[in-house]
């Protein structure tokens, strides 16, 4: 049993370290393997190794820190260093997740031998996704796809089960859920405030991941605490607007629409209050801050932009899918020497800048079904709640599923693995406890969201 429990984090850690060796730029190892790649100074590599060791120690003591650090810490680090390239974000992200996997192995072997992960009804579908990716990687290599492209495309899919299993390994108790949520809100709020008036296009989807749960929690509080939660959610919504990414706006619109259609009256009123507060906050910030005014000018630029080379790339990906619709052409497939209007002649694939096209071209219809199976299962479970945290996470899943029609992965679609896990982890009696106003006492049975974690032998969401 111990070996079976340790196998997923061990394999995930090894795979992430291997992927990071390819993805992280300015690294001496990469320079030795890929001619022409710039190498780093030994000091830089040593500092990176020291940071990874420090993260391993912290994650071993406080495993709930893994996901908040991986999501927000990378963005903060790249902002401080002034390097927001996709490869840098992917490389740092891979190292942090690998450190988390190593810490889980250490905890299991040395510190907490009886610790178990939380199992849910989508464990099997997520395991099948992992098996599918392994088979698709082998298939891509057999067809002649370059190993680096196989690894890069595999990384963008693999973060879905990696985030799912990391959540079910590290957020196993109500206290861990609360600690991780609090750390995520503190880190993301600080980063939002610091960068709100900074020039450029940044922020976005991760702000919305904080905003909607806060909005739902505000419905179960009273007085100034409710006002504070709505105001903080409004701050995140302002950051979403100023991000000037149209796909993020689509994500926000679809998620809020789910809240308005499926939520209770309290949720709908809170969503309206958040939107109004965000509008007032945005107007005030524009009036008082030149930095916010400059950043808001990006909105006009974003609205006037065309689709660029996304549509031609997607067309190439659809052609690749149609050549083998059942299983696609394997991970890493690309079409060489394609002319993209207003761009250049280049190799197209394996990412294609549209997530569903990427799935179909690399994994075919089989891959599409297997990837959507656990995600839609979580949506079905979360929509039942209507006013709880699972409902907020479900609304976010719906938003992501709509927005990825128009976009491809930047740092990977990890949210499609994390959010389904949170739906089930917060849905059970062992999930995160939230305050209940007195006015609910006569209408609602006492909550069982207490202090006991679900039994590891009972699948979560089996109801």
N, C-alpha and C positions, 0 to 999 in steps of 0.2 A: 504493500500500500504506500509506503514511504516513497519508493521509487516512482510509482505512478503519480504521486502528488508533486514530486520534484521535477518530473520530466518537462512539463510545459514551461516553467520559468527558466529552466536550464537551456532548453532549445531556443526559447525566445531571446535570452541573453546572448547566446552564441551567434544567432542569426542577426541580431541588431548590431553587434560589434562588427560582424563581417560587412553588413550593409553600410555602416558608418565609415568603414575604411575606404569605401568607394565614393560615398556621398560627400564626406567632409573635405573641403578644399584646403590648400596650403598645409598639407600634411606630408611629413617626410616619407611615410609609408606609401602614400599614393604616388608621390614623385618617383619613388623607386620602381613602382609597378607600371605606371602610365607615363611614357616619355613625354616631356614637354610640360608636365604639370608642375607648377611652382611648388617648391618645398618650403617648409617653415624652419625657423631657427630652433635648435634643440631646446632652448629655454621656453619657447612657446608651447612645444609639445609637452614639456615637463609640467608647465602650469596647468595644461589641460588634464594631464594624467592626475595631478594633485587634486584638481577640482572633482574629477570622477571619483577618486578615493574618498574625498570628503562627503560627496553625495551618497556613496555606498554606506558610510558610517551613519549618516543622518537617516537614511531610508531604513536601515536595519533597526534603529531605535524607534523611529516613528514612521512606520510603513505608509500611513495615510498621506504622507507628504509627497509621494511619488507623482501622482497625477497633477495636483496643483502646480508643482514645480515644473513638470514637463510642459504644461500648457502655457503658464504665464512666465515662468522663469526664463525660458528660451527667448521669448519676445522682449523681456526686459534686458537680458544680456546683450542681444543683438542691437537693441536701441542704444544702450550705453556705448557699445563698441563702434556704432555707426556702420555696421555691416548687416543689412537686412536681405541679403541675397538668399534665394530659395535654398541653394546648396548649403550655406552656412546654417540656416535654420534647421534643415533636415539633419545635418551632421550633429549639431548640439542636441537636437531632439533624440536622435538615435542613441547617443551616449547616455543621456539621462534615463531613458527607458531601459537600456542595458544595465545601468547601475541599479535600477529598481529590481530587475530580474535577479541580479546577483544578490541583492539584499534579501530577497525572499528565500533564496537557497540557504543563505547564512542563517536566517531566523529558523528555518525548518531543521537544519542540521545541528545548530549549536544552542540557540536560545529557547525557542518555544516549540518543543517537539510535538505537542498535542494540537497546535494551531491548524485549523482547517479553513479552506475557502468556502464561500457560499455558492451552492449549486442552484441553477435556475433551469426552467424548462427550455431555454434556448442554448444550453450547453452543447447538445448534440449538433444542432445546425452550425454553431460556431466551429466545432471540431471538424465538421465536414468542409467548411470554408478553408481551414488550414490544410486539409488533405487535398482539396481542389487546387490550392495554390502550389503545393509541392508537385502535383502532377502537371500543372500548367507550366511550371518552371522547367521541368524535365522535357516536356513537349516542345517548348520554345527553344531549348538548347539543341534538341534533335533536329529542328528545322533550320538551325543555323543562326539564331538570334545571338548577338553579342552578350557575353555574361554580364557585363556592366548594365546593359539595358534590361536584361532579365531581372537583375537585382533591384534596379530603380523602380520598374513597374510593379514588381512584387512587393516592394516596401509600401507603396501607396495603397495596395489592397490589404497587406498584412497588418497595418496599424488598426484595422477594424477589430479582428479577433484579439490582437495584443492589448488594446485598450479595454476591451470587454473583460478578458481574463485578469488583467492587472486590477481592474476595479473589484472583481469578485474575490481576488486574493488579498487586497489591501483594505477594502472598506467593508469589513466583515461584522462590525458592531455599530450600534447607534452612536457611540461616542466617536468612533473613527469617522463616520459619515459627517457628524457635526464639525469635527476638527478640520477635515478636508474642505468642507464647504466654507467654513470661516476663513481658513487660510487662502482659499481661492478668491473669496470676496475681498479680503484685505489687500492681497497682492494686486489683483486686477483693478481695484478702485484706486490704489496708489498710482499704478501705471497709467490709468485713464486720466487722472487729475494732472499728472506731470506732463503727459503728452498732448493734452487737449488743445493747447495753443501752439503746439509745435507744427512747423510747416510740413507739407507732404501728405500722402495718403497712407494712413495706417489705422490700427484698431479694427473693430468690426465684429465678426461672428462671435469671438470669445466673449465680448461685452454682452451680447445678447444671451449667451449661455448663463451669465450671472443675473441678468435683468429679470428674465421670466420666472425663475424660482423665487426671487425676492418678491416679485409681484404677487405670486400665489401665497407666499408666507404672510404678506401684509393683510390678506383677507382673514387671517386667523389671529390677528393681534388687534390691539385697541390703542387709542390715544396717540401720544407722540411717537411711540414705537412704530405704529402703522405709518404715520407721516414720514418718518425717517426712511423706512423701507421703500415707500413709493418714490421719495426724492432720490434715493440711491439708484433705484431702477431707472428713473428718468435721466440721471446722469449717464448711465450706460447707453440709454437710447439715443442721447445726443451724440455720443461717441460713434454709434452705429451710423447716424446720419452724416456726420462729418467724415466718416471713413471714405466716402465717395466711391464705394464699390457697388455697382448696380446689382450684382448677384447677392450681396449682403442685404441690400434693401429688399430684394425679392424674398430672401430668407426671413427677414423681420416681418414683412407684410404677411406672408403665409402663416408664420407662427402666431402672430397676433390675431389673424383671422380665425384660426382654430380656437383660440381662447374665447373670442367673441361669439362664435357659433356654438361651440360645445360646452363652454364654461357656465357656471352658475351665475346668478345675478351679481353676487359679490365679486366674482372674478371679472365680469364685464365692467362693473363700475370701477374696479381697481385699474383695469386696462385703460379705461377712459381717463382716469385721474393721472396715470403715468404719462399718457400721450400729451395731455394738457400741460402737465408740469414740465415735460421735456421741451415743448414748444416755448413756454415762458423762459425756461433756463437757456435755451439756445438764443432767443432774441436778446436776453440780458447779456449773455456772454459775447455776442457779436457787437453789441453797443459798447461794452466796457473793455474788450480785449482786441488789440490789433492782430495778435496771433490767431485768434479764432476767426476774425474777419478774413485774414489771408487764407486760412485753411478752408473756410466755407466757400471761397472762390473756386475750389476744386470741384464743387458740386456741379456748377455750370459746365465745366469741362467734361465731367463724367457723363452728364446727360447728352452732350453733343457728340460723343464718340460713337463710331460705328462698331460693327461686330469684328472688324479687322480680319485677321487670318483664322479666327475660330471656326467659321462656317466651312471654309475650304478644308481645314484640317479634319473637321468632323465628317465631311464627305469622303475623304480618303479612308477614315476609320470605318465608315459604313461599308465601303467597297471591300475592305479587308474582312469584315464580318460576313458579308454575303458570299465570299469565297469559301467559307466553312462555317455556316451559321450555328451548327450544333455546339462545337467546342471552341470556336475561334481559331486563331493562329498561334496560340501560346503566349506566355509572358515574354515581353521584350520585342515583339514584332514591330518593325517599322518599314515604311516604304521609302526607298532612297530617291533623291533627286526630283523632288516635287516642287513645281513653281507655285508659290503662294502669292496671289495678287497683293501689291503694295508692300511686299515683304522681301522675299528672295527665294532662290532655289535651295532647298534644304531637305533633310530626311524628316519624314512625318511619322510620328509614333515614338514610343508606345503609349504616351499620355493623352494626346489628342485634345486636351483642354476642354473636353466635355466628358463627365464621369460615366454616363451611361454608354456612350460610344466607346470609351476606354474598356468598359466591362465586356461589351459585345465583341470588340476586335480581339481582345486578349483571351477571353474566357468563354465567349459564345453564349447561347441561350441557357446552357447548363449553369454557367457561372452566374448569369443574371438571376436565375431562380434561387440558387443556393445563397447568394449574397443578400437577396431581399427577404428570404425566408425568416431569419431571426429578427430582422429589423421590423418587418410588418407584424410579426408575432408580438413584439413589444408594443407596437402602436395599438394593436387590438386590446392588449391588457391595460394600457395606460388611459385610453379614451373612456374607460368605465368610471374612472375616478371623478372627473369633472371639476374638482376644486382642490385636489391635493398636489403634492410635488410630482407624483408620477404623471399627472396631467400636464404640468408645465414642461417636463422633459419630453413627453409625447408630442406636444405642440412644436417643440424645437426639432424633433425628428422629422415631422411633416414639413417644416420649413426647409430643412436640409435636403429632403428628398425632392422638393420642388426646385430649389436653387441649383442643385447639381445638374439640372437639365441644361443650364447655361454656362457651367463652369467646370473646370477640371481641378485636380488637386494642386495645392500650393505646398502646404506642409503635410499633406495626407488627410484623408477623410476620417480622422480618428474619432470625431464626434459620433459617427454612425456605429461605433463600437462602444463608446463611453455612455451615450444617452440610453440605449436599450438596457445596459447593465443598471443604470440609475433608476430606470422605471421599476425594475423588479426589486432592487435593493431598498427603495423607499416605499414600496407598496406593501411589504410584509410587516407583521407585528414587530419584527426586529429592526425595521427601518427607522429613519430619523424621526424623532419626536418633535412635534411643533405645538405651540401653545394653542389652547382652545378658549375662546372668549366665553364669559359667563352666559351671554345671550344665547349660546348654542346649547346650553345644558338641557333645556326642555325639549329640544328638537333632535338632538343627536345622542346616540348611545355613547357611553364612555369609551375613549380610545384605548385600544390595546397596544398602541405603538409605545411600548414601555421600555423596560431596561434589559430585556432578555433577547439575545440574538437568536435568529432562527436556527433550529437544529441542523447541523451539517448533513444529516442523513435525509432531510426533507427537501425536495426540490422547491425553490422559491417560485411562486406563480403557478403552482399546480392546481389552484382553485379554478 
